[in-house]
Amino acid sequence: MIYKFRLLSDEVDNFRRDIEIDSDAKFIELNNAILESVGYPDDQMTSFFICNEKWIKEVEITREDMGGMSEEDNYVMADTVIGDLVEEEKQKLMYVFDPLGDRVFYIELSKIEFGKDIDKAVCIKSVGDAPAQTLNINELLSKTTTSADDDDFSEDFYGEDGYNEEDIDQDGYNIGDLSEISSIDDLY
């Protein structure tokens, strides 16, 4: 079977890649086809996530064995056949191409062609430029920090009128008399 995957980006509106790959191929081959189609070097710890219909991550396929001690299955790209985890059209996946910036491509299995095989993954449609593979440090910091105007705890956090101390239920805290506490052990 041939799987046709469509990749989209939430960073670039006119970006799209369509990749054909055999269902018996391993995720590492899809990884390499994606990198080649967008012109990224192979120097990041990429990973795939199998998602549900609402794009919620369910199963991770990592580039390297992370040595997880959990009871959950650990999937590694070089060992995992795509068709073992992706079986239906419209199946959703995420491809993490920038793990530090937590940036992804959204992937959907757009079509399954039965009775056909393909030797090597190929990009059959390329539209638009891919986003930069990694953000520079300034972009990364601006993505993780906010200005006071964007901060949920700015001076307007309590509304225009602020808060009234009389509205706080002191009995609800049940603090008691703190003067009798001589050590942190007295709290327990």
GROMACS elastic network, one bead per residue, 0.5 to 0.9 nm:
[ bonds ]
;  ai    aj funct       b0    kb
    1    21     6  0.85820   500
    1    22     6  0.58517   500
    1    23     6  0.55282   500
    1    24     6  0.77829   500
    1   112     6  0.67069   500
    1   113     6  0.55584   500
    1   115     6  0.57470   500
    1   116     6  0.51595   500
    1   117     6  0.55160   500
    1   118     6  0.80941   500
    2    20     6  0.64921   500
    2    21     6  0.56519   500
    2    23     6  0.57310   500
    2    24     6  0.87271   500
    2   111     6  0.82054   500
    2   112     6  0.57603   500
    2   113     6  0.50377   500
    2   114     6  0.66894   500
    2   115     6  0.81662   500
    2   116     6  0.60816   500
    2   117     6  0.58153   500
    2   118     6  0.66616   500
    3    19     6  0.80539   500
    3    20     6  0.56024   500
    3    21     6  0.53683   500
    3    22     6  0.59263   500
    3    23     6  0.58675   500
    3    83     6  0.88337   500
    3    89     6  0.87517   500
    3   109     6  0.67470   500
    3   110     6  0.77799   500
    3   111     6  0.60654   500
    3   113     6  0.65526   500
    3   114     6  0.89395   500
    4    18     6  0.66851   500
    4    19     6  0.56094   500
    4    21     6  0.66106   500
    4    22     6  0.87822   500
    4   108     6  0.84833   500
    4   109     6  0.58752   500
    4   110     6  0.56424   500
    4   111     6  0.51138   500
    4   112     6  0.63403   500
    4   113     6  0.80739   500
    5    17     6  0.80936   500
    5    18     6  0.55837   500
    5    19     6  0.51702   500
    5    20     6  0.63780   500
    5    21     6  0.80622   500
    5   107     6  0.64181   500
    5   108     6  0.55766   500
    5   110     6  0.55361   500
    5   111     6  0.72507   500
    6    16     6  0.69958   500
    6    17     6  0.57495   500
    6    19     6  0.64910   500
    6   106     6  0.80782   500
    6   107     6  0.54728   500
    6   108     6  0.53900   500
    6   109     6  0.65152   500
    6   110     6  0.62616   500
    7    15     6  0.81963   500
    7    16     6  0.55956   500
    7    17     6  0.50688   500
    7    18     6  0.63284   500
    7    19     6  0.80434   500
    7    34     6  0.86439   500
    7    94     6  0.89510   500
    7    95     6  0.88953   500
    7   105     6  0.60554   500
    7   106     6  0.55550   500
    7   108     6  0.68171   500
    8    11     6  0.89255   500
    8    12     6  0.82407   500
    8    13     6  0.83241   500
    8    14     6  0.86241   500
    8    15     6  0.60960   500
    8    16     6  0.51025   500
    8    17     6  0.69662   500
    8   104     6  0.89811   500
    8   105     6  0.56129   500
    8   106     6  0.51589   500
    8   107     6  0.64683   500
    8   108     6  0.87379   500
    9    12     6  0.56447   500
    9    13     6  0.70255   500
    9    14     6  0.85347   500
    9    15     6  0.63144   500
    9    16     6  0.74173   500
    9   104     6  0.71273   500
    9   105     6  0.50658   500
    9   106     6  0.61706   500
    9   107     6  0.89703   500
    9   130     6  0.79375   500
    9   131     6  0.79178   500
   10    13     6  0.67991   500
   10    15     6  0.88592   500
   10   104     6  0.82028   500
   10   105     6  0.75732   500
   10   106     6  0.79503   500
   11    15     6  0.85986   500
   11   103     6  0.89770   500
   11   130     6  0.87747   500
   11   131     6  0.67073   500
   12    15     6  0.55358   500
   12    16     6  0.89566   500
   12   128     6  0.80922   500
   12   129     6  0.77581   500
   12   130     6  0.70854   500
   12   131     6  0.64428   500
   13    16     6  0.85861   500
   13   128     6  0.84124   500
   14   127     6  0.66922   500
   14   128     6  0.53199   500
   14   129     6  0.77627   500
   15   126     6  0.78839   500
   15   127     6  0.54308   500
   15   129     6  0.59529   500
   15   130     6  0.61663   500
   15   131     6  0.83966   500
   16   125     6  0.75964   500
   16   126     6  0.59804   500
   16   128     6  0.65402   500
   16   129     6  0.84223   500
   16   130     6  0.82101   500
   17    34     6  0.82505   500
   17    37     6  0.72856   500
   17    38     6  0.82501   500
   17   123     6  0.68215   500
   17   124     6  0.76573   500
   17   125     6  0.55204   500
   17   127     6  0.63566   500
   17   128     6  0.86402   500
   18   110     6  0.88990   500
   18   122     6  0.85352   500
   18   123     6  0.57200   500
   18   124     6  0.55837   500
   18   126     6  0.67022   500
   18   127     6  0.89662   500
   19    30     6  0.83228   500
   19    33     6  0.75089   500
   19    34     6  0.77647   500
   19    37     6  0.85036   500
   19   121     6  0.68757   500
   19   122     6  0.56128   500
   19   124     6  0.57200   500
   19   125     6  0.72062   500
   19   126     6  0.89919   500
   20    30     6  0.89847   500
   20   118     6  0.80850   500
   20   120     6  0.85199   500
   20   121     6  0.56026   500
   20   122     6  0.54205   500
   20   123     6  0.63680   500
   20   124     6  0.68045   500
   21    24     6  0.84189   500
   21    25     6  0.69135   500
   21    29     6  0.83194   500
   21    30     6  0.71893   500
   21    33     6  0.87964   500
   21   117     6  0.84194   500
   21   118     6  0.64785   500
   21   119     6  0.80132   500
   21   120     6  0.66128   500
   21   122     6  0.66683   500
   21   123     6  0.88811   500
   22    25     6  0.53501   500
   22    26     6  0.88016   500
   22    82     6  0.83824   500
   22    83     6  0.84852   500
   22   116     6  0.84543   500
   22   117     6  0.59303   500
   22   118     6  0.53973   500
   22   119     6  0.71364   500
   22   120     6  0.75100   500
   22   121     6  0.70770   500
   23    26     6  0.81401   500
   23    81     6  0.73842   500
   23    82     6  0.57318   500
   23    84     6  0.84000   500
   23    86     6  0.83838   500
   23    87     6  0.86723   500
   23   112     6  0.88066   500
   23   117     6  0.83426   500
   23   118     6  0.89878   500
   24    81     6  0.57091   500
   24    82     6  0.63030   500
   24    83     6  0.58742   500
   24    84     6  0.82625   500
   24   117     6  0.89998   500
   25    28     6  0.82313   500
   25    29     6  0.65080   500
   25    30     6  0.77422   500
   25    80     6  0.84216   500
   25    81     6  0.56172   500
   25    82     6  0.60178   500
   25    83     6  0.77221   500
   25   119     6  0.87932   500
   25   120     6  0.84551   500
   25   121     6  0.84144   500
   26    29     6  0.55527   500
   26    30     6  0.69751   500
   26    31     6  0.89295   500
   26    77     6  0.63847   500
   26    78     6  0.60906   500
   26    79     6  0.66585   500
   26    80     6  0.53831   500
   26    82     6  0.54158   500
   26    83     6  0.84221   500
   27    30     6  0.50216   500
   27    31     6  0.60731   500
   27    32     6  0.86090   500
   27    48     6  0.81923   500
   27    61     6  0.78839   500
   27    63     6  0.89314   500
   27    76     6  0.80939   500
   27    78     6  0.64411   500
   27    79     6  0.78806   500
   27    80     6  0.61177   500
   27    81     6  0.62770   500
   27    82     6  0.56650   500
   28    32     6  0.61485   500
   28    33     6  0.85808   500
   28    63     6  0.75314   500
   28    76     6  0.84403   500
   28    78     6  0.51476   500
   28    79     6  0.82310   500
   28    80     6  0.82255   500
   29    32     6  0.50908   500
   29    33     6  0.61652   500
   29    34     6  0.86191   500
   29    77     6  0.82072   500
   29    78     6  0.80252   500
   29   120     6  0.81173   500
   29   121     6  0.69455   500
   30    33     6  0.50221   500
   30    34     6  0.61373   500
   30    35     6  0.86159   500
   30    77     6  0.89009   500
   30    82     6  0.84766   500
   30   121     6  0.68643   500
   31    34     6  0.52511   500
   31    35     6  0.62897   500
   31    36     6  0.86647   500
   31    46     6  0.79473   500
   31    47     6  0.82419   500
   31    48     6  0.84653   500
   31    63     6  0.88743   500
   31    77     6  0.80928   500
   31    95     6  0.83275   500
   32    35     6  0.51166   500
   32    36     6  0.60848   500
   32    37     6  0.85207   500
   32    42     6  0.78859   500
   32   121     6  0.86503   500
   33    36     6  0.51161   500
   33    37     6  0.60285   500
   33    38     6  0.87188   500
   33   120     6  0.88960   500
   33   121     6  0.60695   500
   33   122     6  0.66030   500
   33   123     6  0.70834   500
   34    37     6  0.50938   500
   34    38     6  0.63556   500
   34    39     6  0.84543   500
   34    40     6  0.85012   500
   34   123     6  0.80138   500
   35    38     6  0.54367   500
   35    39     6  0.58477   500
   35    40     6  0.50647   500
   35    41     6  0.68060   500
   35    42     6  0.69324   500
   35    97     6  0.86519   500
   36    39     6  0.50648   500
   36    40     6  0.65214   500
   36    41     6  0.80306   500
   36    42     6  0.89209   500
   36   123     6  0.85805   500
   37    40     6  0.80626   500
   37   122     6  0.84366   500
   37   123     6  0.62096   500
   37   126     6  0.74570   500
   38   126     6  0.85863   500
   38   129     6  0.75680   500
   38   130     6  0.57784   500
   38   131     6  0.86399   500
   38   133     6  0.89461   500
   39   130     6  0.82255   500
   40    43     6  0.83984   500
   40   132     6  0.84493   500
   40   133     6  0.64170   500
   41    44     6  0.80027   500
   41   133     6  0.85935   500
   42    45     6  0.86572   500
   42    46     6  0.88705   500
   43    46     6  0.86617   500
   44    97     6  0.69744   500
   44    98     6  0.68643   500
   44    99     6  0.75381   500
   45    62     6  0.79472   500
   45    63     6  0.61894   500
   45    64     6  0.79171   500
   45    96     6  0.84125   500
   45    97     6  0.75843   500
   45    98     6  0.77603   500
   45    99     6  0.67088   500
   46    62     6  0.69219   500
   46    63     6  0.59149   500
   46    95     6  0.72023   500
   46    96     6  0.53943   500
   46    97     6  0.51217   500
   46    98     6  0.69689   500
   46    99     6  0.67420   500
   47    60     6  0.69778   500
   47    61     6  0.57011   500
   47    63     6  0.57089   500
   47    64     6  0.89126   500
   47    76     6  0.88987   500
   47    77     6  0.79831   500
   47    94     6  0.82370   500
   47    95     6  0.58512   500
   47    96     6  0.52687   500
   47    97     6  0.72302   500
   47    99     6  0.83435   500
   48    59     6  0.82223   500
   48    60     6  0.57377   500
   48    61     6  0.50436   500
   48    62     6  0.65399   500
   48    63     6  0.84658   500
   48    77     6  0.83804   500
   48    93     6  0.67643   500
   48    94     6  0.55751   500
   48    96     6  0.62195   500
   48    97     6  0.89863   500
   49    56     6  0.89628   500
   49    57     6  0.57791   500
   49    58     6  0.66813   500
   49    59     6  0.54322   500
   49    61     6  0.61631   500
   49    62     6  0.86066   500
   49    92     6  0.86052   500
   49    93     6  0.53963   500
   49    94     6  0.50430   500
   49    95     6  0.65073   500
   49    96     6  0.80394   500
   50    55     6  0.85458   500
   50    56     6  0.84039   500
   50    57     6  0.60390   500
   50    58     6  0.56554   500
   50    59     6  0.50366   500
   50    60     6  0.64486   500
   50    61     6  0.80333   500
   50    85     6  0.76849   500
   50    86     6  0.78494   500
   50    91     6  0.80270   500
   50    92     6  0.63922   500
   50    94     6  0.67207   500
   51    54     6  0.74122   500
   51    55     6  0.50502   500
   51    56     6  0.51274   500
   51    58     6  0.53031   500
   51    59     6  0.71079   500
   51    91     6  0.75757   500
   51    92     6  0.52844   500
   51    93     6  0.51861   500
   51    94     6  0.70998   500
   52    55     6  0.53457   500
   52    56     6  0.54653   500
   52    57     6  0.67789   500
   52    58     6  0.68737   500
   52    91     6  0.75322   500
   52    92     6  0.64497   500
   52    93     6  0.81892   500
   53    56     6  0.74299   500
   53    90     6  0.83318   500
   53    91     6  0.73148   500
   53    92     6  0.65497   500
   54    57     6  0.89194   500
   54    92     6  0.85541   500
   55    58     6  0.89082   500
   55    92     6  0.66973   500
   55    93     6  0.74979   500
   55    94     6  0.80078   500
   55   106     6  0.86595   500
   57    60     6  0.76386   500
   57    93     6  0.80268   500
   57    94     6  0.78989   500
   59    73     6  0.87337   500
   59    74     6  0.88174   500
   59    75     6  0.83194   500
   59    85     6  0.88802   500
   60    74     6  0.76934   500
   60    75     6  0.67248   500
   60    76     6  0.85879   500
   61    64     6  0.87997   500
   61    74     6  0.73161   500
   61    76     6  0.53165   500
   61    77     6  0.58668   500
   61    80     6  0.79049   500
   62    65     6  0.67528   500
   62    66     6  0.75741   500
   62    74     6  0.80900   500
   62    75     6  0.62840   500
   62    77     6  0.58930   500
   63    66     6  0.86193   500
   63    75     6  0.87805   500
   63    76     6  0.58096   500
   63    77     6  0.54187   500
   63    78     6  0.75029   500
   64    67     6  0.88115   500
   64    75     6  0.88689   500
   64    76     6  0.59192   500
   64    77     6  0.73835   500
   64    78     6  0.82819   500
   65    68     6  0.78459   500
   65    74     6  0.74589   500
   65    75     6  0.76072   500
   65    76     6  0.58616   500
   65    77     6  0.89215   500
   66    74     6  0.80462   500
   66    76     6  0.86472   500
   67    74     6  0.81497   500
   68    71     6  0.84743   500
   68    72     6  0.85117   500
   68    73     6  0.88113   500
   68    74     6  0.69821   500
   69    72     6  0.83890   500
   70    73     6  0.77826   500
   70    74     6  0.84943   500
   71    74     6  0.87926   500
   75    78     6  0.88491   500
   75    79     6  0.73326   500
   75    80     6  0.63162   500
   76    79     6  0.54863   500
   76    80     6  0.59909   500
   77    80     6  0.53693   500
   77    81     6  0.80017   500
   77    82     6  0.89013   500
   78    81     6  0.82790   500
   80    83     6  0.87235   500
   80    84     6  0.73703   500
   80    85     6  0.82828   500
   81    84     6  0.54534   500
   81    85     6  0.73767   500
   81    86     6  0.89169   500
   82    85     6  0.57479   500
   82    86     6  0.58666   500
   82    87     6  0.84117   500
   83    86     6  0.50254   500
   83    87     6  0.57891   500
   84    87     6  0.71201   500
   86    89     6  0.85301   500
   86    91     6  0.67054   500
   86    92     6  0.87040   500
   86    93     6  0.89531   500
   86   109     6  0.81391   500
   87    91     6  0.74799   500
   87   109     6  0.88617   500
   87   112     6  0.89535   500
   88    91     6  0.56594   500
   88   109     6  0.73862   500
   88   111     6  0.86825   500
   88   112     6  0.79461   500
   89    92     6  0.87992   500
   89   108     6  0.78410   500
   89   109     6  0.52157   500
   89   110     6  0.57414   500
   89   111     6  0.57109   500
   89   112     6  0.65317   500
   90   108     6  0.55772   500
   90   109     6  0.50428   500
   90   110     6  0.56338   500
   90   111     6  0.77429   500
   91   107     6  0.83154   500
   91   108     6  0.55972   500
   91   109     6  0.53316   500
   91   110     6  0.79761   500
   92   106     6  0.74988   500
   92   107     6  0.57838   500
   92   109     6  0.66698   500
   93   105     6  0.84944   500
   93   106     6  0.62279   500
   93   108     6  0.61593   500
   93   109     6  0.82579   500
   94   104     6  0.61798   500
   94   105     6  0.57447   500
   94   107     6  0.57066   500
   94   108     6  0.85665   500
   95   103     6  0.84383   500
   95   104     6  0.52606   500
   95   105     6  0.51216   500
   95   106     6  0.65605   500
   95   107     6  0.71985   500
   96    99     6  0.60544   500
   96   102     6  0.67928   500
   96   103     6  0.58594   500
   96   105     6  0.66142   500
   96   106     6  0.89897   500
   97   101     6  0.89245   500
   97   102     6  0.79648   500
   97   103     6  0.62422   500
   97   104     6  0.57211   500
   97   105     6  0.73768   500
   97   133     6  0.67172   500
   97   134     6  0.81222   500
   98   101     6  0.54653   500
   98   102     6  0.57370   500
   98   103     6  0.51315   500
   98   104     6  0.69577   500
   98   133     6  0.62678   500
   98   134     6  0.56968   500
   98   135     6  0.82181   500
   99   103     6  0.65652   500
   99   104     6  0.84315   500
   99   134     6  0.87415   500
  100   103     6  0.79338   500
  100   134     6  0.81395   500
  100   135     6  0.87776   500
  100   140     6  0.84093   500
  101   134     6  0.71611   500
  101   135     6  0.69299   500
  101   140     6  0.64433   500
  101   143     6  0.83504   500
  103   133     6  0.86516   500
  103   134     6  0.84666   500
  107   110     6  0.88181   500
  108   111     6  0.89212   500
  109   112     6  0.76112   500
  113   116     6  0.63757   500
  113   117     6  0.86921   500
  114   117     6  0.83865   500
  118   121     6  0.72134   500
  118   122     6  0.89446   500
  123   126     6  0.70150   500
  126   129     6  0.85513   500
  127   130     6  0.88244   500
  129   132     6  0.89492   500
  130   133     6  0.80035   500
  131   134     6  0.84921   500
  132   135     6  0.67988   500
  134   140     6  0.88064   500
  135   138     6  0.78277   500
  135   139     6  0.56610   500
  135   140     6  0.57428   500
  136   139     6  0.53961   500
  136   140     6  0.61978   500
  136   141     6  0.86865   500
  137   141     6  0.60649   500
  137   142     6  0.85403   500
  138   141     6  0.51255   500
  138   142     6  0.60957   500
  138   143     6  0.85155   500
  139   142     6  0.50953   500
  139   143     6  0.61186   500
  139   144     6  0.87672   500
  140   143     6  0.51023   500
  140   144     6  0.64476   500
  140   145     6  0.87631   500
  141   144     6  0.51635   500
  141   145     6  0.59833   500
  142   145     6  0.52714   500
  142   146     6  0.69937   500
  143   146     6  0.76499   500
  146   149     6  0.78629   500
  146   150     6  0.57947   500
  146   151     6  0.61066   500
  147   150     6  0.53061   500
  147   151     6  0.61750   500
  148   152     6  0.82891   500
  148   153     6  0.80723   500
  148   154     6  0.58350   500
  148   155     6  0.86236   500
  149   152     6  0.82539   500
  149   154     6  0.67131   500
  150   153     6  0.86592   500
  150   154     6  0.77571   500
  151   154     6  0.54530   500
  151   157     6  0.86346   500
  152   155     6  0.89320   500
  152   156     6  0.83730   500
  152   157     6  0.61745   500
  153   156     6  0.74132   500
  153   157     6  0.51226   500
  153   158     6  0.84081   500
  154   157     6  0.53889   500
  154   158     6  0.87057   500
  155   158     6  0.73170   500
  155   159     6  0.82026   500
  155   160     6  0.88508   500
  155   162     6  0.83256   500
  156   159     6  0.50210   500
  156   160     6  0.61899   500
  156   161     6  0.86835   500
  156   162     6  0.74167   500
  157   160     6  0.84324   500
  157   162     6  0.78186   500
  158   161     6  0.71871   500
  158   163     6  0.60380   500
  159   162     6  0.54184   500
  159   163     6  0.78615   500
  160   163     6  0.89646   500
  161   164     6  0.84474   500
  163   166     6  0.87392   500
  163   167     6  0.76102   500
  163   168     6  0.88651   500
  164   167     6  0.54383   500
  164   168     6  0.74189   500
  165   168     6  0.55062   500
  165   169     6  0.87994   500
  166   169     6  0.76649   500
  166   170     6  0.89119   500
  167   170     6  0.89958   500
  168   171     6  0.88779   500
  168   172     6  0.85697   500
  169   172     6  0.53413   500
  169   173     6  0.72381   500
  170   173     6  0.55639   500
  170   174     6  0.71168   500
  170   175     6  0.81820   500
  171   174     6  0.53506   500
  171   175     6  0.79373   500
  172   175     6  0.85419   500
  173   176     6  0.85830   500
  175   178     6  0.73187   500
  177   180     6  0.63418   500
  177   181     6  0.80487   500
  178   181     6  0.55247   500
  178   182     6  0.88005   500
  179   182     6  0.77855   500
  180   186     6  0.85950   500
  181   184     6  0.74332   500
  181   185     6  0.85805   500
  181   186     6  0.57616   500
  181   187     6  0.71979   500
  182   185     6  0.83133   500
  182   186     6  0.67736   500
  183   186     6  0.54500   500
  183   187     6  0.75993   500
  184   187     6  0.55632   500
  184   188     6  0.76906   500
  185   188     6  0.56509   500
